[in-house]
Amino acid sequence: MELVSGSRRRVAAGGGTAAVTGGVRLTRRGRVVAVLFLLVLAAVALAFAAPASDAATPARPARIVVVRPGDSLWSIAAHYLPSRDAPRMVEEIRQLNRLPGYTIHAGEQLALPNHR
């Protein structure tokens, strides 16, 4: 970073010179370096302030259930995940098991989402 002194001389009306004092000025490269430094500092601060994600925690094995005659995705979600929102759990079960629709058959094994 290059600092340039801000004192300059200006020709006064009477022919003499008068000192014009200014603060410290940064060159263009110095301003770019200062802005980049502040951006990096802000990124580091955000990285430390951000909450840890679940990606860092080891995954627990999914609970597997066997579909019984008369079961539906809704009844399985209501039985095994009762404290959760049933429609959302049905969609999570479908996505986790890569089901194309809502039809399941007795004897199928379904993985249930891990929720704490």
C-alpha positions, -999 to 999 in steps of 0.1 A, spaced: 0 0 0 15 33 -10 8 65 10 11 98 -7 17 129 14 -12 153 12 7 186 15 8 207 -17 16 242 -24 -7 265 -43 2 298 -59 -15 327 -39 -30 358 -55 0 379 -46 25 357 -63 36 338 -32 28 303 -23 5 291 4 6 256 20 -25 236 14 -27 208 39 -47 177 33 -49 144 50 -32 112 40 -43 100 5 -43 65 -8 -34 57 -43 -59 38 -65 -40 5 -58 -41 13 -21 -78 18 -21 -83 -15 -39 -61 -33 -14 -80 -16 15 -114 -26 1 -103 -62 -5 -89 -64 30 -122 -53 44 -141 -78 23 -119 -106 34 -123 -95 70 -161 -94 67 -161 -129 51 -141 -143 80 -163 -126 105 -194 -141 88 -178 -175 87 -173 -175 124 -207 -160 132 -227 -184 110 -243 -213 129 -228 -248 122 -248 -268 97 -261 -303 100 -236 -314 73 -208 -315 99 -226 -339 121 -223 -376 113 -255 -390 98 -274 -415 119 -287 -446 101 -322 -442 88 -349 -461 105 -364 -487 82 -401 -498 85 -418 -526 66 -451 -516 50 -480 -537 64 -513 -543 46 -535 -512 49 -506 -488 55 -503 -456 37 -476 -430 36 -498 -408 58 -504 -435 84 -467 -443 85 -458 -407 90 -485 -402 117 -474 -434 135 -436 -431 134 -432 -393 134 -462 -381 154 -448 -348 166 -440 -337 130 -462 -321 103 -477 -352 85 -479 -337 50 -443 -326 52 -432 -360 65 -450 -378 37 -431 -357 12 -398 -363 30 -405 -401 30 -412 -400 -7 -380 -381 -15 -359 -402 8 -371 -434 -8 -373 -420 -43 -410 -429 -47 -426 -416 -79 -461 -414 -64 -480 -421 -32 -487 -458 -37 -469 -483 -15 -473 -520 -12 -472 -544 18 -438 -558 23 -419 -528 10 -392 -514 32 -392 -476 36 -365 -455 52 -378 -428 75 -362 -393 78 -339 -388 108 -353 -360 131 -341 -350 165 
